[in-house]
Structures are given as C-alpha cells and as structure tokens.
C-alpha cells in the first residue's frame, strides 16, 4: 500500500466513531419517501460543519455539497428516503433507535442507505484533511424519492440543476463487492372493463375478473418464456404485483379489473419492446384491455410534483472502462486484495445517470441486500469504514488514471 492510501485508511479510522454516530443520527429520523426533510436538514448541517463548499438544497429537496477545486467532478449518490418500518412487533429493536454495538448499526435505513450517506460525507472530510483535492472536485449528493421512483432525483439534478459529473459512485449496499450493472425496470397497468349483472344470473354479464384471470395466466407464461438473455444480467422478468376490481356490490358481476406489472428489463430489452409483448397477448386482445405506462406524481417534501413515466432503463459499465479500472485499483491499494465484480439484482438511481444520460456509474456501498426492507435492518461497521475509504481513494485513482492516459495520448 502506497503512502497516500495508508493516510486515507488512518484518517478514516480517526473518524470512525463520528461516522457511526452520524449514521445513527440519520437512522433515528424517520424519512419515508416524501418525508425526507428531517434527514436533509441533518445532512446539510453536517456538510457545512465538515467544510463542504457550495452546499445546496434544491427545489426538489436533494442536498449536495462539494470539496476540491479540480475540473474533474466525481459524485457519490445516496438516497435519504427509506421504506416504512412495517409490523413493529417483528423488530427486536425499535426501528428508529439507531442503536449500535461493537460490530453493527441497527435500524430502518442502516443498509439502505443512511450509513452510506455518512460514509460519502466523511470521505469528503478525509480528502480535505489530506489536501488531495487539487486535481478533482468531489460532490456528495443525498437524494429524495428513490424508493418509489428510482432515478427521479438525478433526472432533476442533471436536467434542471445542470449537474454533470465525470462519473457517479452509487453507494447502494454491495456487501464489499463492486457492481458493474443492473437490470432496468418499468411498470405497466392493464385494465379490463366488463359488464355488471346480478350474481344470480352471471351469464347476463361479462366478468372483468375472469377476463383478467386469463391475462394473468398468459403473463405468467410470458415470464417463463422471455427470450432475450444478457451474459451479465441474464433474462428479464415479469411479476403481477397488484390487482384491483370493482362491482356495484358483492352480489354483482365485476365490471372492472386492473393489475399492475413490475417488469425487469435485461440489457437489450426496451420499454417499448416489453409494452408490445403485453399488448399482443391473445387474452389482452380478446378482452380489449388497455395497456399503459403509469406516471409517478407524488410530491417531494418541498411540494414539488414530478410527472415521471415509470420506465427505468438498464445500465452497464464494462470491465475495461477507466472508471472500473480505477475503482479496482482503489480497492487493491486499500485492502491489498483483488475485489469481486458483480451486478445488482435491484434498481438504483443509475437508471437516470447512466441508463438515460450515459454518465458512467459504478456501485459500491456498505450493507447487504438481505438486510434491506426487512425488520431488524443492520449494517456492518467495518463495511461503513471501507466505503468511506473507497470513496476517497476512488477520487485519487480515477484522477491519476485519467491524467496518465491523457499524457500517453498527447
């Protein structure tokens, strides 16, 4: 390990308890999507306390702050919102206690992803302390509404705020692995209109639920027979996630039924391709069903109301990309071993950053998938520190690699 990476490790360890305590402070503030204000206030104050400049809370409620003076802009992303706590009786500890022991931090958002936000912010402090910021600017971005509509915040940052990093670190939980890709996602709504009749004479009506049942059967078969397969991401998938119906009464034939579909898109599958697959199912045609893309329109905590079509494209970064190579180098320099490269099964803000806008992203963050969205959520302290080290080191290795390649091409 060269001297600069030893200093990153040492300085991060100096801040270890501060990082844990700040992560727990964030966990103690409930922040379901649309209610992130309390966490945003803490993040803004911490950035200012630690010497970040240009600390901004935008009109959507995202918080970003920077350190450094270089032209190369490296951003790290962590979302402030969490899913709900669910059944409190299933928690061994209160979900917003923010408790910690020798090895873990506990509570809703520990893995997904408040500990990562603490790591991102303290990485900025580390690079400042070590005076490493002449060649780059490091920006920590704490974003809103990722859970219900991933990518929404970064579409706003890129398209409305003009934020354009050279690459973005997605700090979602990766269990100390480096993620190079994720499937895309889209939502579909299928609706069927029937004809009501008295339940004692069902032949006089047209039961929308029965028509929808045939559609659901064909959708299940479609999921089992998807054809496009990527060598890294595998096949896509399709799940009927919700069903609603209506009738004049419980003694009537249902005159309306709708379902919602979660469609995961592998590399090579477009939203239009997936939409047409459903539209052309025989049962959909026979029922004259309507197939449409829902729109996300839930206001942020600032009151800003988005209008986002629920399509989220896949992204993939190659193993020989400069971002990948410099991330691997950072890991090797810090931990004296080669990292494992992986892909994420879930969706992230990368759908907007790279999937839509082609800004390179790579994934590395503290936490494990098995601890996310479940009771007794936790994160391992060691991973929180390693993430802080990585975010600082990645700035160094990326800047150095880019400079070396620009000289060799001159």
ABEGO torsion letter per residue (X at the ends): XBAAAAAAAAAAAAAAAAAAAAAAAAAABBBBBGAAAAAAAAAAAAAAAAGBBGBBBBAAGBBBBBBEABABBBBBBBBABBBBAEBAAABABBAAAGBBBAABBBEBGAAOBAAAAAAAAAAAAAAAAAGAAAABBBBBBBBBGAAABBGAAAAAAAAAAGBBBABBBBABBAGGBBBABBBBBBBBBBBBBBBBBBAABAAABBBAAAAAAAAAAAAAAAAAABABBBAAAEBBBBBBABBBBBBABAABBBABBBBBBBBBBBBGBBAAAAAAAAAABAAAAAAGBBBBBBBBABBBAAGBBBBBBBBBBBBBBBAABAAAAAAAAAAAAAAGBBBBBBBBABBBAAAAAAAAAGBBBBBBBBEBAAABGBBGBBBBAAAAAAAAAAAAAAAAAAAAAAAAAAAAAX
